[in-house]
């Protein structure tokens, strides 16, 4: 968790905080997939988790754009993700006519 310290000192609190972090992660990954699906042909791997996390954090801290602003089907987080897409993955081989990584095609 990159040096992040859990706030709770007892086992029940640690379990609760762990489940909360896992739930947040899953919710953000779902938003990322939904945002990518809103633009046909967009690979979900191009959506940055950091952008999703920071936008969600900003919305909660600032209480801005929650329920009042119209950000389309993708929502505010989705719009930020789509404007900050990561570059498309490059194919591991240089020549497209060759099988990936020099492996023989399976028959």
C-alpha positions as CSV (number, residue, x, y, z in Angstrom):
1,X,0.0,0.0,0.0
2,X,3.0,2.3,-0.7
3,X,3.6,3.2,3.0
4,X,0.0,3.9,3.8
5,X,-0.8,3.1,7.4
6,X,-4.2,1.6,8.3
7,X,-5.9,3.9,10.8
8,X,-7.5,1.2,12.9
9,X,-5.7,-0.5,15.7
10,X,-7.9,-3.5,16.2
11,X,-8.6,-6.5,14.0
12,X,-12.2,-5.7,13.2
13,X,-11.3,-2.1,12.1
14,X,-8.4,-3.4,10.0
15,X,-10.8,-5.9,8.3
16,X,-13.3,-3.1,7.7
17,X,-10.7,-0.8,6.2
18,X,-9.3,-3.5,4.0
19,X,-12.8,-4.3,2.6
20,X,-13.4,-0.6,2.0
21,X,-10.1,-0.3,0.0
22,X,-11.0,-3.4,-2.0
23,X,-14.5,-2.1,-2.7
24,X,-13.1,1.3,-3.8
25,X,-10.7,-0.5,-6.1
26,X,-13.5,-2.6,-7.7
27,X,-15.8,0.4,-8.1
28,X,-13.1,2.4,-9.8
29,X,-12.2,-0.5,-12.1
30,X,-15.9,-0.8,-13.1
31,X,-16.1,3.0,-13.9
32,X,-12.9,2.6,-16.0
33,X,-14.4,-0.3,-18.0
34,X,-17.7,1.6,-18.4
35,X,-15.9,4.7,-19.6
36,X,-13.9,2.7,-22.2
37,X,-17.0,0.9,-23.4
38,X,-18.7,4.3,-24.0
39,X,-16.3,4.9,-26.9
40,X,-16.3,1.9,-29.3
41,X,-12.9,0.4,-29.9
42,X,-11.3,1.8,-26.7
43,X,-9.2,-0.6,-24.8
44,X,-10.0,-0.5,-21.1
45,X,-6.2,-0.9,-20.4
46,X,-5.7,2.7,-21.7
47,X,-7.7,4.1,-18.8
48,X,-5.4,5.2,-16.0
49,X,-6.2,4.1,-12.4
50,X,-4.4,7.2,-11.0
51,X,-6.7,9.5,-13.0
52,X,-9.8,7.6,-11.8
53,X,-8.6,7.6,-8.2
54,X,-7.6,11.3,-8.1
55,X,-10.9,12.4,-9.8
56,X,-13.0,10.3,-7.3
57,X,-11.0,11.7,-4.4
58,X,-11.4,15.3,-5.7
59,X,-15.2,14.8,-6.1
60,X,-15.5,13.6,-2.5
61,X,-13.2,16.2,-0.9
62,X,-14.7,19.1,-2.9
63,X,-18.2,17.8,-3.1
64,X,-18.2,19.1,-6.7
65,X,-20.2,17.8,-9.6
66,X,-22.1,15.2,-7.5
67,X,-25.6,14.8,-8.8
68,X,-25.9,18.4,-10.2
69,X,-23.6,18.6,-13.2
70,X,-24.3,16.8,-16.5
71,X,-21.2,14.9,-17.5
72,X,-22.9,12.4,-19.9
73,X,-23.1,8.7,-19.7
74,X,-19.5,8.3,-18.6
75,X,-19.8,10.7,-15.7
76,X,-17.1,13.1,-14.4
77,X,-14.6,10.3,-13.7
78,X,-15.2,8.7,-17.1
79,X,-14.7,12.0,-18.9
80,X,-11.4,12.6,-17.1
81,X,-10.4,9.0,-18.1
82,X,-11.3,9.5,-21.7
83,X,-9.4,12.8,-22.0
84,X,-6.3,11.3,-20.4
85,X,-6.1,7.9,-22.1
86,X,-2.8,6.2,-22.0
87,X,-1.1,5.3,-25.3
88,X,-2.3,2.2,-27.1
89,X,-0.2,-0.9,-26.4
90,X,2.3,-1.7,-29.0
91,X,2.4,-5.2,-30.5
92,X,5.4,-7.1,-29.1
93,X,6.7,-8.0,-32.5
94,X,8.0,-5.6,-35.2
95,X,6.4,-7.3,-38.1
96,X,2.7,-8.0,-38.1
97,X,3.0,-10.8,-40.6
98,X,5.0,-12.8,-38.1
99,X,3.4,-14.7,-35.2
100,X,3.7,-12.9,-31.8
101,X,7.3,-13.1,-30.4
102,X,8.5,-15.5,-33.1
103,X,6.3,-18.4,-31.8
104,X,5.0,-20.8,-34.4
105,X,1.3,-20.6,-35.1
106,X,-0.8,-23.2,-33.3
107,X,-2.7,-25.6,-35.4
